[in-house]
Amino acid sequence: MANTLVRMLAALMCTLAAFADIVPVQNFDLQRMAGKWYLVGIATNAPWFVNHRANMKMGTATVVATDGGDLDLTYANIKDDGTCWRMTHLAQKTDTPGRFTFHSQVWNNDNDITIVDIIYDDFALIHNIKTKDGVSEVVDKLYSRSTDVSAAHQQKFTDFSSGNGVLPENIVILPKAAECAEA
């Protein structure tokens, strides 16, 4: 247990140091990012993920560009009992295109999202720093326009997350799952 804690703390320190180098994709276009995405990969050393990664499945993320340039983001996943879990966040644009921030009322944390890489009709690599009570966690996500993502994009995701200090066992391509019905 102590060894695991030390490894997680070391990874977190590497992650925080690496965050200084995270920059958004050049020429980011929120309008082109809008639409339905599948959340196909997630990577984090956060304890909540470590405790639940075995039960996590692919879900959807719907991105809507607001008139003011903010990002309206809705996640949906089928739970084990067949019901649908949904969560929506309105992330405010920053002075840096491709970077957004929001406070989650559900989890009581602050989120700093950076769109690191994107091919608008194919995949997106998202980097999120979640901070609660002065403690930050990195959550990297791999989005795809389909439930299948290429080996090259999976490798890019793995390399990026590893470079941010995420342990290899905490970089997961999620298994496919049924989708929630449109709300």
Secondary structure by P-SEA (a helix, b strand, c coil): caaaaaaaaaaaaaaaaacccccccccccccccccbbbcccccccccccccccccbbbbbbbbbbccccccbbbbbbbccccbbbbbbbbbbbcccccbbbbbbccccbbbbbbbcccccccbbbbbbbbbcccbbbbbbbbbbccccccaaaaaaaaaaaaaacccccccccccbbbbcccc
